Amino acid sequence: MNFQTMSKQRKFVLISSAVGFISMFLPWVSISILGYSQSVNGMHDKGILAFICFVAAGLIACLGDQTKNLDRTMWMVALLTGTIALLVTIWFYSQATNSIMGSSIVGFGLYIAALASIGILASAYLFKLPADNLKDGFNSMKKTIEGKIGNSANVTTTSSSPSTFAEPTSTTVADEENITPVV
């Protein structure tokens, strides 16, 4: 991986995902009850989903031809990872600010994670190819998934046991012309 020759889109997605990765280990919320204070980082509860999204976005930026922008399928996956990470940070923020038992203070790690997820979204979308749009991206991702599912469903196994189907005993010339090979 040569960072100098990476496309702008991949560079900024990688940088944003690295910042998001680091923010997972910073304090997301500090809780204070009767003089006792405790801080929690993002590697708890819903934060693990954001962590997985940041790692996935970083891997997506590193896979494939790094001198070119992301293809449609990977572009959509990068957008989805950024969206999921942003939604998780918003969800975490809304729960942290609705504390009943004491005063909770949202930590700077949560804000950095939210900014990193916005960075993934912005860099993937702003530096996209001019021909890319969301509709084509969803269709490309759908075809890729259908292709993977179709390939795994069409896998056949061979065995050394004899076939239980009866072989035809005689064929005519007309029957031989209508036979199509099964692949």
VOPABA-725578 format. One record per residue (C-alpha): residue in three letters; chain; x, y, z. Coordinates in steps of 0.02 Angstrom, whole numbers. Each point is the difference from the previous one (the first is absolute). Layout:
SITE|ALA|A|X|Y|Z;
...
// end
This chain:
SITE|MET|A|0|0|0;
SITE|ASN|A|73|166|-55;
SITE|PHE|A|-89|146|81;
SITE|GLN|A|75|122|-125;
SITE|THR|A|-81|-82|-151;
SITE|MET|A|-171|-32|80;
SITE|SER|A|-150|90|-72;
SITE|LYS|A|-67|147|103;
SITE|GLN|A|-159|-96|39;
SITE|ARG|A|94|-149|71;
SITE|LYS|A|122|111|96;
SITE|PHE|A|-136|96|89;
SITE|VAL|A|-104|-155|36;
SITE|LEU|A|155|-83|73;
SITE|ILE|A|45|153|105;
SITE|SER|A|-179|19|63;
SITE|SER|A|-11|-184|44;
SITE|ALA|A|167|8|92;
SITE|VAL|A|-61|150|100;
SITE|GLY|A|-161|-94|38;
SITE|PHE|A|99|-153|52;
SITE|ILE|A|103|103|123;
SITE|SER|A|-155|88|67;
SITE|MET|A|-70|-167|56;
SITE|PHE|A|131|-7|139;
SITE|LEU|A|-31|179|60;
SITE|PRO|A|-132|43|131;
SITE|TRP|A|-175|2|-75;
SITE|VAL|A|-93|40|160;
SITE|SER|A|45|45|178;
SITE|ILE|A|-125|-38|137;
SITE|SER|A|4|84|169;
SITE|ILE|A|-107|-63|145;
SITE|LEU|A|22|62|179;
SITE|GLY|A|181|50|-27;
SITE|TYR|A|47|-162|-87;
SITE|SER|A|51|23|-182;
SITE|GLN|A|19|-130|-136;
SITE|SER|A|37|20|-185;
SITE|VAL|A|-41|-124|-137;
SITE|ASN|A|80|-14|-171;
SITE|GLY|A|-86|-51|-162;
SITE|MET|A|47|-183|13;
SITE|HIS|A|-158|-41|96;
SITE|ASP|A|-178|-41|-48;
SITE|LYS|A|-50|81|-165;
SITE|GLY|A|173|75|-24;
SITE|ILE|A|67|-167|-61;
SITE|LEU|A|-111|17|-154;
SITE|ALA|A|80|170|-36;
SITE|PHE|A|172|-80|26;
SITE|ILE|A|-42|-134|-129;
SITE|CYS|A|-59|134|-122;
SITE|PHE|A|161|100|20;
SITE|VAL|A|107|-155|-28;
SITE|ALA|A|-105|-49|-153;
SITE|ALA|A|17|174|-75;
SITE|GLY|A|188|-6|23;
SITE|LEU|A|11|-171|-82;
SITE|ILE|A|-108|57|-145;
SITE|ALA|A|118|146|-29;
SITE|CYS|A|149|-120|-6;
SITE|LEU|A|-76|-134|-113;
SITE|GLY|A|12|0|-189;
SITE|ASP|A|90|120|-115;
SITE|GLN|A|42|143|117;
SITE|THR|A|41|123|-138;
SITE|LYS|A|-183|-2|-55;
SITE|ASN|A|-155|52|93;
SITE|LEU|A|-110|-132|81;
SITE|ASP|A|-109|-99|-119;
SITE|ARG|A|-188|16|19;
SITE|THR|A|-23|-147|117;
SITE|MET|A|142|48|117;
SITE|TRP|A|-54|182|-9;
SITE|MET|A|-173|-50|63;
SITE|VAL|A|75|-108|137;
SITE|ALA|A|110|147|56;
SITE|LEU|A|-155|111|5;
SITE|LEU|A|-94|-131|100;
SITE|THR|A|141|-21|126;
SITE|GLY|A|10|188|25;
SITE|THR|A|-188|13|19;
SITE|ILE|A|-10|-142|126;
SITE|ALA|A|144|73|101;
SITE|LEU|A|-84|171|1;
SITE|LEU|A|-167|-73|54;
SITE|VAL|A|84|-97|140;
SITE|THR|A|86|157|65;
SITE|ILE|A|-164|97|-6;
SITE|TRP|A|-88|-142|91;
SITE|PHE|A|138|-8|131;
SITE|TYR|A|-7|189|22;
SITE|SER|A|-189|0|24;
SITE|GLN|A|11|-134|133;
SITE|ALA|A|147|83|89;
SITE|THR|A|-90|167|14;
SITE|ASN|A|-159|-79|72;
SITE|SER|A|82|-60|160;
SITE|ILE|A|-119|-8|150;
SITE|MET|A|113|-58|141;
SITE|GLY|A|134|131|-9;
SITE|SER|A|86|123|-111;
SITE|SER|A|79|-72|-154;
SITE|ILE|A|118|98|-108;
SITE|VAL|A|26|-50|-180;
SITE|GLY|A|185|-28|-30;
SITE|PHE|A|103|68|-142;
SITE|GLY|A|25|-175|-73;
SITE|LEU|A|-183|-7|-49;
SITE|TYR|A|12|167|-91;
SITE|ILE|A|157|-57|-90;
SITE|ALA|A|-85|-163|-51;
SITE|ALA|A|-148|98|-69;
SITE|LEU|A|116|115|-97;
SITE|ALA|A|97|-150|-67;
SITE|SER|A|-159|-84|-61;
SITE|ILE|A|-54|163|-84;
SITE|GLY|A|175|6|-76;
SITE|ILE|A|-23|-175|-73;
SITE|LEU|A|-168|50|-73;
SITE|ALA|A|62|166|-68;
SITE|SER|A|161|-64|-77;
SITE|ALA|A|-84|-151|-79;
SITE|TYR|A|-139|106|-73;
SITE|LEU|A|92|160|-48;
SITE|PHE|A|144|-87|-88;
SITE|LYS|A|-109|-128|-92;
SITE|LEU|A|9|-26|-186;
SITE|PRO|A|-118|114|-98;
SITE|ALA|A|-95|-152|-68;
SITE|ASP|A|-34|-71|174;
SITE|ASN|A|-169|29|80;
SITE|LEU|A|-93|-83|143;
SITE|LYS|A|-122|-95|-111;
SITE|ASP|A|137|-80|-105;
SITE|GLY|A|99|-35|157;
SITE|PHE|A|-144|-94|80;
SITE|ASN|A|-28|-97|-161;
SITE|SER|A|184|-45|-11;
SITE|MET|A|3|-56|181;
SITE|LYS|A|-159|-101|-28;
SITE|LYS|A|74|-88|-152;
SITE|THR|A|159|-40|95;
SITE|ILE|A|-97|-75|145;
SITE|GLU|A|-115|-97|-118;
SITE|GLY|A|153|-64|-93;
SITE|LYS|A|81|-60|160;
SITE|ILE|A|-161|-84|58;
SITE|GLY|A|-31|-75|-172;
SITE|ASN|A|177|-69|-11;
SITE|SER|A|-13|-84|169;
SITE|ALA|A|-170|-75|-44;
SITE|ASN|A|62|-71|-165;
SITE|VAL|A|148|-93|74;
SITE|THR|A|-17|-185|-38;
SITE|THR|A|93|-141|81;
SITE|THR|A|59|-157|-86;
SITE|SER|A|0|-171|78;
SITE|SER|A|64|-169|-49;
SITE|SER|A|-165|-88|31;
SITE|PRO|A|-100|-56|-151;
SITE|SER|A|-145|105|-60;
SITE|THR|A|-174|-54|50;
SITE|PHE|A|-78|69|-156;
SITE|ALA|A|-38|-122|-141;
SITE|GLU|A|95|24|-162;
SITE|PRO|A|-104|8|-160;
SITE|THR|A|9|-164|-93;
SITE|SER|A|-22|59|-178;
SITE|THR|A|0|166|-89;
SITE|THR|A|-53|51|-172;
SITE|VAL|A|80|124|-116;
SITE|ALA|A|-134|129|44;
SITE|ASP|A|37|-24|186;
SITE|GLU|A|187|24|-27;
SITE|GLU|A|-28|166|-90;
SITE|ASN|A|-103|68|146;
SITE|ILE|A|125|-47|134;
SITE|THR|A|84|149|79;
SITE|PRO|A|155|-24|106;
SITE|VAL|A|-20|37|184;
SITE|VAL|A|142|99|73;
// end
